[in-house]
Amino acid sequence: MKSPRLFMFFILLLFLNCPRIISLDDFLFDPVAVDEYLRPEDLAEWGTRFIIPDSLIEAVELTSLGNRIYGFFVKGHPDSVVNNGVTILYFEGKDENINRYWVRVEYFWEMGFNVFIFDYQGYGRSEGTPSGDALFSDGHEALMYVKSRTDIDTAKIVFYGFSLGTFVTTYVAAEVAHPAATIIEAAPASATALLRDSGLLNLTGSYVVDADFDNEKRIASIGSPLFMIHSRDDDFVVFDRHAPLIWDKAVQPKEHLWIDDADHDGIQEVLGLAYNNAVIGFIRHFVID
Amino acid sequence: MKVGMKAVAYACLTICFIILACGTVASVKPMGAGNKALVFSVAGPVAPVYDIKMPMPYSVLRYRFGLNDNTDAYIGIHPTLGLFGNIGLDAGVTRHFARSLGWRPGISAGMSLYGFYDFVELGNARLYPELSLILSYDVSERVPVIYFGIENMFQLTKPYVVPVCLVGSEFALGSRVALSVEARWYAPTESGDDRVVDYTIIPFGQGALGFALGFTYSFSRRQQ
């Protein structure tokens, strides 16, 4: 090498023209494919109680970005006539598939609400590959489906997002259609906040992630009452590094439920019936009454 | 292929943490006026990539040159960050105030400026100054140089100062090539628990422990 400066200049030129070859988006998703949903042996490990009669469960197939995605519409507990008027559109988290979240569907069913849950692209039986755009499209299609149903009150659709699903929740609420109410549980503030959580420098998420995941940015535009649920002992989306960032940007009306001693996905287990009462109370106050 | 890419992605999630020290190894011996060298280093905290616990591979390629007998300057590029479609550059100077003599350590102080630019979303440029202080023992030609010290990177948001404590050794591999090996304690002032990445070694629950490996090729014979 005759000239180190020439070498460095050459390397720099290559570097300046380098497109994004890798990104961290893949880390955000942890799907598990299945051939069949709701098999008892698959549900048991997640604490499912098998309390919903099959007659109230309707399998649904949608198309998102050309891929088939799958979901289930569950009619609420027939004893809760008032709550039956509300439909929860549930946006699941980053792990597994519908099977993992079926226990949560049972909670909502028990409360009397209708529920629609679906798998993002690449999750469960859904075709495709998860990505920011794919999830946003899936959320959009899921809402369109729920709104198309003639047997529900489409003015009483409540969005409920858990963890990663909250990014889709706020996207659909802010940029597709405002729901009657929005509930986000264990919500990360943004991809940027997640990045800063693993490191400490104030780089933005766009340095390493393509997905436009940003609850902090969208929360003020959801156009509906907000209920935030987060554990101060969340060991993954750490409360202090995420919840206040969203809460401070949210506009009224907003309520929160901060609890102790629950990990990232253990809030229902720790709260028990108090969880049901909190969700029902919020929805009755802002949607039903 | 998918699993492979996921492993790469997971490994690189720590990029932000790794940038704290930018994958560099310390400069402990003066280059000498007019001398030039290329330094390629990889570094990062130890974290699991699936079942393998390994230092995360953040790389830096630096061009070092001696301004005078006791001061070196360098510019560097960050190839790993380039894979993400961003640009990472650094430049700085290292002043060698005293050479190791007996029990008295050699003293080197450095001042760097790191610049990052996000081509994906314009307007996200970042600049981070860094100050470093390294003490070294260079007992004889037959014994590797032993050094330890601290690097502090600064930013305008909390935490305002992000330190890295390091201890390392530099081995001469012939007259032109040297190998540096360092253990680095990233961000010992910050809690290492409940981070998105499960760092493997978290001393006293603070920060994360990692390692760095650096190769230096001198275009002229190295000073002793």
Interface residues (C-beta under 8 A of the other chain):
Chain A: M1 P4 R5 F7 M8 I11 L12 F15 L16 C18 P19 R20 I21 I22 S23 L24 D25 D26 F27 L194 L195 R196 D197 S198 G199 L200 L201 N202 L203 T204 S206 Y207 V208 D210 D235 F236 V238
Chain B: K2 M5 K6 V8 A9 Y10 C12 L13 T14 I15 C16 F17 I18 I19 L20 K36 L38 L61 Y63 I75 I77 P79 L81 G82 L83 F84 G85 N86 I87 F116 D118 F119 V120 E121 N124 R126 Y128 M153 Q155 L156 T157 P159 V162 A187 E190 D194 R195 V196 V197 F219
